[in-house]
Amino acid sequence: MKILLLNQVFYPDVVATAQYLTDLAAALKERGHEVTVVSSRRAYEDPGTLFPPCESWRGVKIIRVFSTRFGKKAKWRRAADFASFLFLCCGRLLFIPRHDVVVALTTPPLISFIGAWRAKLWRAKFCYWVMDFNPDEAIAAGWLRADSFAAKFLERLSRFSLRQADKIVALDRFMRDRIVAKGIPDKKIAVIPPWSQDGDVQFDADGREEFRTKHGLQDKFVVMYSGNHSPVHPLDTLIQAADILHGEKHIVFAFIGGGSEFAKVRQWAAGKLQVLSLPYQPLNKLSASLSAGDSHVVVVGPAMIGLVHPCKIYNIFAVGAPVVYVGPKPSHVTEIFDRMPDYPWVFARHGEAAALAEHIRRMAGEGKDRSRAWSQEMLAAFSKAILLPKMIASVEPGEKRFVASVNGAISNKA
């Protein structure tokens, strides 16, 4: 079977959707399918880095197209980069022979619309993997007005993608409910959370010490935020808590990742001895950096439930670290911990910086030498070994009982 995968990012890029799509592509190829990926030549966080226009990786054919490189300093710049990629992607798809299945993700948002049309013209199966939900996310973040022409136009394109999809994969029940509210039948939606990168990420005691020594973190309690720095994951409350704790020299805050707010965070961190700011770490160094944290922060914006999914939490489980959650309740995160009452975590809503600082102060007082035995229980529910086969089943045809079996398994384990 010939399978086409569409997303702006793919191997060797290190952002989350690239890693998940890379896992899926490799697994489909191992099952004997002919797999082609269309993605961007530019690295997502460093658009000056160019990948080869065509290459074969583990038997997967990768076709990469150009885009502009205006960057993320203004919304028009980001929109121009997205638009140029989409335009050139459409042109490249004209010369790709028919495939049996098209799988589209959501980077950039309209890639699903292009995938839906390509599948329709080919009379191929279309699988829509909803990593984040637009234009609803853009409206909730304040980037678009709900009554604007752009928002209404993008909503029509989004609904077309949803209607055309033979299978829709949502990341949690809140996202599924948002999709159902658009008039999409529940029976064609499967809830499959992103898996932990447990083949590549696990607690690494040696890597932890090496990372902490390199960055002067010995004898410190390290509060780590590792992931996308974005308005949909607002870091204001965490930053305010860090400012409150600035005089407590044994507590250090590490911000690792990228995104539109990364430069802002790095500017705030400049000159602060208790704050470390680093770019995304490569996958082969991720175990070391994540293991170096004594607690990890997960942030979800107040209006973002069901629109984005905090996939970083699964790699946190892989290293067995305590969690600091900043966001609304209920959410996918709080539902996980409701089912795991023994897992160490603390919770604060946005704006509760003083309460968050007190939580962190108490965690630091309890020490960093915690048992990490609980992580295996979490991995049993969110491991790649369990969830990747379910994603494969959503792509391969002929799985008549797919949705019921997957939704049942996830509701029992998540």
C-alpha positions as CSV (number, residue, x, y, z in Angstrom):
1,M,0.0,0.0,0.0
2,K,1.2,3.5,-0.9
3,I,0.9,6.0,2.0
4,L,1.6,9.8,1.8
5,L,2.3,11.7,5.0
6,L,2.0,15.5,5.0
7,N,3.4,17.8,7.7
8,Q,5.8,20.8,7.7
9,V,8.3,19.0,10.0
10,F,9.8,15.6,9.8
11,Y,13.1,13.8,10.5
12,P,15.7,15.1,11.4
13,D,13.7,18.0,13.0
14,V,13.3,17.7,16.8
15,V,9.9,19.3,17.5
16,A,7.2,17.0,18.8
17,T,5.1,16.5,15.6
18,A,8.2,15.7,13.7
19,Q,9.2,13.0,16.2
20,Y,5.7,11.4,16.2
21,L,5.4,11.4,12.4
22,T,8.9,10.0,12.1
23,D,7.9,7.1,14.4
24,L,4.7,6.4,12.4
25,A,6.6,6.6,9.0
26,A,9.2,4.1,10.2
27,A,6.7,1.7,11.6
28,L,4.6,1.8,8.4
29,K,7.6,1.1,6.3
30,E,8.6,-1.8,8.5
31,R,5.1,-3.3,7.9
32,G,5.8,-3.3,4.1
33,H,4.1,-0.2,3.0
34,E,5.6,2.3,0.5
35,V,5.8,5.5,2.5
36,T,6.4,9.0,1.1
37,V,6.7,12.2,3.3
38,V,6.3,15.8,2.1
39,S,7.7,18.3,4.5
40,S,9.8,21.5,4.6
41,R,13.5,21.9,3.8
42,R,13.8,24.4,6.6
43,A,14.3,23.4,10.2
44,Y,11.4,24.6,12.3
45,E,13.3,26.4,15.0
46,D,16.3,27.4,12.9
47,P,15.0,28.2,9.4
48,G,18.6,28.9,8.2
49,T,19.3,25.2,8.4
50,L,18.3,23.4,5.2
51,F,17.7,19.7,4.8
52,P,18.3,17.9,1.5
53,P,15.4,18.4,-1.1
54,C,15.1,14.6,-1.4
55,E,16.4,11.6,0.5
56,S,15.6,8.1,1.6
57,W,15.7,7.5,5.3
58,R,15.1,3.9,6.6
59,G,13.3,3.2,3.3
60,V,11.0,6.2,3.7
61,K,11.1,8.6,0.7
62,I,11.3,12.2,1.9
63,I,10.4,15.1,-0.4
64,R,11.1,18.6,1.0
65,V,9.9,21.9,-0.4
66,F,11.1,25.4,0.2
67,S,9.4,28.2,2.1
68,T,10.3,31.7,3.1
69,R,12.2,32.4,6.3
70,F,10.7,35.6,7.7
71,G,10.6,34.0,11.2
72,K,8.3,34.3,14.2
73,K,8.8,37.9,15.3
74,A,5.5,39.0,13.9
75,K,2.2,37.2,12.9
76,W,2.5,38.3,9.3
77,R,6.0,36.8,9.1
78,R,4.8,33.5,10.4
79,A,1.8,33.5,8.1
80,A,4.0,34.3,5.1
81,D,6.2,31.3,6.0
82,F,3.2,29.0,6.3
83,A,1.7,30.3,3.1
84,S,4.8,29.9,1.0
85,F,5.2,26.3,2.3
86,L,1.6,25.4,1.5
87,F,1.8,27.0,-2.0
88,L,4.9,25.1,-2.9
89,C,3.6,21.9,-1.2
90,C,0.5,22.1,-3.5
91,G,2.7,22.5,-6.5
92,R,4.9,19.5,-5.5
93,L,1.8,17.3,-4.9
94,L,0.7,17.8,-8.5
95,F,3.7,15.6,-9.6
96,I,3.4,12.8,-7.0
97,P,1.7,9.7,-8.3
98,R,-1.5,8.4,-6.7
99,H,-1.3,7.0,-3.2
100,D,-3.8,4.8,-1.4
101,V,-3.8,6.7,1.9
102,V,-3.1,10.3,2.8
103,V,-2.3,11.2,6.4
104,A,-2.2,14.9,7.3
105,L,-1.2,16.5,10.5
106,T,-1.7,20.2,11.5
107,T,1.6,22.0,10.9
108,P,0.9,24.4,9.4
109,P,-2.9,24.4,10.0
110,L,-4.1,24.3,6.4
111,I,-2.0,21.2,5.5
112,S,-5.0,19.1,6.4
113,F,-7.2,20.9,3.8
114,I,-4.6,20.2,1.2
115,G,-4.4,16.6,2.3
116,A,-8.2,16.2,2.2
117,W,-8.4,17.6,-1.3
118,R,-5.5,15.4,-2.6
119,A,-7.1,12.3,-1.1
120,K,-10.5,13.3,-2.6
121,L,-9.0,13.7,-6.1
122,W,-7.2,10.4,-5.8
123,R,-10.2,8.7,-4.3
124,A,-7.9,7.7,-1.5
125,K,-8.5,7.2,2.2
126,F,-7.8,10.3,4.3
127,C,-6.6,10.2,7.9
128,Y,-6.6,13.5,9.8
129,W,-4.2,13.4,12.8
130,V,-5.3,16.4,14.8
131,M,-2.2,17.6,16.8
132,D,-3.8,20.9,17.6
133,F,-7.1,22.3,16.6
134,N,-7.3,25.4,14.3
135,P,-8.7,28.0,13.7
136,D,-10.2,27.5,17.2
137,E,-6.7,27.7,18.8
138,A,-5.8,30.9,17.0
139,I,-9.1,32.5,18.1
140,A,-8.6,31.4,21.7
141,A,-5.1,32.7,21.7
142,G,-6.3,36.1,20.4
143,W,-4.5,35.8,17.0
144,L,-7.8,35.9,15.1
145,R,-11.2,37.5,15.8
146,A,-14.0,35.0,15.8
147,D,-16.1,37.3,13.6
148,S,-13.3,38.1,11.1
149,F,-13.3,37.0,7.5
150,A,-10.1,35.0,8.0
151,A,-11.5,33.1,10.9
152,K,-14.7,32.2,9.1
153,F,-12.8,31.2,6.0
154,L,-10.4,29.0,8.0
155,E,-13.3,27.4,9.8
156,R,-14.9,26.4,6.5
157,L,-11.6,24.8,5.4
158,S,-11.3,23.0,8.8
159,R,-14.8,21.6,8.6
160,F,-14.1,20.3,5.1
161,S,-11.0,18.4,6.4
162,L,-13.1,16.9,9.2
163,R,-15.9,15.9,6.9
164,Q,-13.6,14.4,4.3
165,A,-11.6,12.3,6.8
166,D,-12.3,8.6,6.9
167,K,-10.5,8.5,10.3
168,I,-9.8,11.4,12.7
169,V,-7.3,10.9,15.5
170,A,-7.8,13.2,18.5
171,L,-5.3,13.3,21.3
172,D,-7.7,13.4,24.2
173,R,-11.4,13.3,25.1
174,F,-11.6,17.1,25.3
175,M,-10.3,17.4,21.7
176,R,-12.8,14.7,20.6
177,D,-15.6,16.7,22.2
178,R,-14.6,19.8,20.3
179,I,-14.6,17.9,17.0
180,V,-18.0,16.3,17.7
181,A,-19.4,19.8,18.4
182,K,-18.6,20.6,14.8
183,G,-21.2,18.0,13.7
184,I,-18.7,15.2,13.1
185,P,-19.9,11.7,13.9
186,D,-18.2,10.3,17.0
187,K,-17.9,6.9,15.4
188,K,-15.1,8.0,13.1
189,I,-13.0,9.7,15.8
190,A,-10.4,7.7,17.7
191,V,-8.8,9.1,20.9
192,I,-5.1,8.2,20.8
193,P,-2.7,10.2,23.1
194,P,0.8,10.8,21.8
195,W,3.2,8.2,23.1
196,S,6.3,8.7,25.2
197,Q,9.6,8.4,23.4
198,D,10.4,5.5,25.7
199,G,12.7,3.9,23.1
200,D,14.9,7.0,23.3
201,V,13.9,8.7,26.6
202,Q,14.4,7.1,30.0
203,F,15.9,8.1,33.3
204,D,19.6,8.5,32.7
205,A,21.6,8.8,35.9
206,D,25.0,9.4,34.2
207,G,23.4,11.8,31.7
208,R,21.7,13.7,34.6
209,E,25.0,14.3,36.4
210,E,26.8,15.2,33.2
211,F,24.1,17.8,32.2
212,R,24.0,19.2,35.8
213,T,27.8,19.5,36.0
214,K,28.0,21.2,32.6
215,H,25.5,23.8,33.5
216,G,26.5,24.3,37.2
217,L,23.4,22.7,38.7
218,Q,25.1,20.5,41.3
219,D,23.3,20.7,44.7
220,K,20.5,22.6,43.1
221,F,16.8,21.8,43.0
222,V,16.0,22.2,39.2
223,V,12.5,23.2,38.1
224,M,12.5,22.5,34.4
225,Y,10.2,23.6,31.6
226,S,11.1,21.7,28.4
227,G,9.1,22.3,25.3
228,N,7.4,24.9,23.2
229,H,7.5,28.5,24.5
230,S,4.2,29.8,23.1
231,P,1.2,31.9,24.0
232,V,-0.9,28.7,24.1
233,H,1.3,27.6,27.0
234,P,1.7,30.9,28.8
235,L,4.7,31.0,31.0
236,D,3.9,34.2,32.9
237,T,2.8,32.6,36.1
238,L,5.9,30.3,36.2
239,I,8.2,33.3,35.5
240,Q,6.5,35.3,38.3
241,A,7.0,32.4,40.7
242,A,10.7,32.3,39.6
243,D,11.0,36.0,40.4
244,I,9.4,35.4,43.9
245,L,12.0,32.6,44.6
246,H,15.0,34.5,43.2
247,G,16.6,34.9,46.6
248,E,16.5,31.1,47.3
249,K,19.8,30.1,45.8
250,H,19.2,26.4,45.9
251,I,16.3,26.6,43.4
252,V,17.1,27.0,39.7
253,F,14.6,27.3,36.8
254,A,15.6,25.7,33.5
255,F,13.7,26.8,30.3
256,I,14.6,24.5,27.4
257,G,13.0,24.6,24.0
258,G,11.9,27.1,21.3
259,G,8.9,28.8,19.9
260,S,7.6,32.3,19.4
261,E,8.1,33.2,23.1
262,F,11.6,31.7,23.4
263,A,13.4,35.0,22.7
264,K,11.3,36.8,25.3
265,V,12.0,34.2,27.9
266,R,15.7,34.2,27.0
267,Q,15.8,38.0,27.4
268,W,14.1,37.8,30.8
269,A,16.6,35.0,31.9
270,A,19.7,37.0,30.8
271,G,21.9,37.7,33.8
272,K,19.8,35.7,36.3
273,L,22.0,33.2,38.1
274,Q,19.0,31.1,39.0
275,V,17.7,30.8,35.5
276,L,19.0,28.6,32.7
277,S,17.7,29.1,29.1
278,L,18.7,26.6,26.4
279,P,17.4,25.6,22.9
280,Y,15.7,22.3,22.1
281,Q,18.0,19.4,22.8
282,P,18.6,16.7,20.2
283,L,16.7,13.4,20.7
284,N,19.9,11.6,21.7
285,K,20.5,14.1,24.5
286,L,16.9,14.3,25.6
287,S,17.2,11.7,28.3
288,A,20.1,13.5,29.9
289,S,18.4,16.9,29.9
290,L,15.0,15.7,31.1
291,S,16.6,13.5,33.8
292,A,18.4,16.6,35.1
293,G,15.1,18.1,36.3
294,D,14.0,17.5,39.8
295,S,10.5,18.6,38.8
296,H,9.0,19.3,35.4
297,V,6.5,22.0,34.6
298,V,3.5,21.3,32.3
299,V,1.5,24.4,31.2
300,V,-1.8,24.6,29.4
301,G,-3.4,28.0,28.6
302,P,-6.8,28.7,30.3
303,A,-8.8,28.5,27.0
304,M,-6.7,25.8,25.4
305,I,-8.4,22.6,26.7
306,G,-9.2,20.4,23.8
307,L,-7.3,22.7,21.4
308,V,-3.8,21.6,22.2
309,H,-2.4,18.6,24.1
310,P,0.5,18.6,26.6
311,C,2.5,15.8,25.0
312,K,5.6,16.7,27.0
313,I,4.0,14.9,30.0
314,Y,4.7,11.5,28.6
315,N,8.4,12.0,28.4
316,I,8.3,13.3,31.9
317,F,6.7,10.0,33.0
318,A,9.5,8.2,31.1
319,V,12.1,9.8,33.4
320,G,9.8,9.5,36.5
321,A,10.0,13.1,37.6
322,P,7.4,15.0,39.8
323,V,5.1,17.3,37.8
324,V,4.2,21.0,38.4
325,Y,1.0,21.7,36.5
326,V,-0.1,25.2,35.7
327,G,-3.5,25.4,34.0
328,P,-7.2,24.9,34.2
329,K,-9.0,22.0,35.8
330,P,-10.5,19.7,34.7
331,S,-8.0,18.9,31.9
332,H,-6.4,15.9,30.4
333,V,-3.5,16.4,32.8
334,T,-5.6,16.5,35.9
335,E,-7.6,13.5,34.8
336,I,-4.4,11.5,34.4
337,F,-3.4,12.3,38.0
338,D,-6.9,11.6,39.3
339,R,-6.3,8.0,38.2
340,M,-2.7,8.0,39.6
341,P,-3.2,9.4,43.1
342,D,0.3,8.3,44.3
343,Y,2.1,10.2,41.6
344,P,3.9,13.3,43.0
345,W,2.4,16.5,41.4
346,V,1.3,20.0,42.4
347,F,-1.2,22.3,40.8
348,A,-1.7,26.0,40.4
349,R,-4.0,28.0,38.1
350,H,-2.8,30.8,36.0
351,G,-2.3,34.0,38.0
352,E,-1.5,32.0,41.2
353,A,2.2,32.8,41.2
354,A,2.5,33.0,45.0
355,A,0.8,29.6,45.5
356,L,3.0,28.1,42.8
357,A,6.1,29.5,44.4
358,E,5.1,27.9,47.7
359,H,4.5,24.6,46.0
360,I,7.9,24.7,44.5
361,R,9.5,25.8,47.8
362,R,7.9,22.8,49.5
363,M,9.0,20.4,46.8
364,A,12.6,21.7,47.1
365,G,12.4,21.2,50.8
366,E,11.5,17.5,50.3
367,G,14.7,17.0,48.3
368,K,15.5,15.7,44.9
369,D,16.4,12.1,45.7
370,R,13.0,10.7,45.1
371,S,12.1,7.2,44.0
372,R,11.2,7.0,40.3
373,A,9.6,3.5,40.4
374,W,6.1,4.9,39.6
375,S,7.2,5.8,36.0
376,Q,6.8,2.2,34.8
377,E,3.1,2.2,35.7
378,M,2.6,5.4,33.6
379,L,4.6,4.0,30.7
380,A,2.3,0.9,30.6
381,A,-0.5,3.2,29.6
382,F,1.3,5.7,27.3
383,S,4.2,3.7,25.9
384,K,5.0,3.6,22.2
385,A,4.6,-0.2,22.2
386,I,0.9,0.3,23.1
387,L,-0.1,3.5,21.3
388,L,1.9,3.4,18.0
389,P,0.1,0.2,16.9
390,K,-3.2,1.9,17.5
391,M,-2.1,4.8,15.3
392,I,-1.0,2.3,12.6
393,A,-4.4,0.8,12.7
394,S,-6.0,4.1,12.0
395,V,-4.0,4.4,8.8
396,E,-4.3,0.9,7.5
397,P,-7.7,0.1,5.9
398,G,-10.0,-2.8,6.9
399,E,-10.0,-2.2,10.7
400,K,-13.7,-2.4,11.2
401,R,-13.6,-2.5,14.9
402,F,-10.7,0.0,15.2
403,V,-12.5,3.0,16.8
404,A,-14.3,1.0,19.4
405,S,-11.3,-1.0,20.4
406,V,-9.0,2.0,20.6
407,N,-11.4,4.3,22.5
408,G,-12.1,1.4,24.9
409,A,-8.4,0.8,25.6
410,I,-7.6,4.5,26.1
411,S,-10.6,5.1,28.4
412,N,-9.5,2.2,30.6
413,K,-5.8,3.3,30.8
414,A,-5.7,7.1,30.4
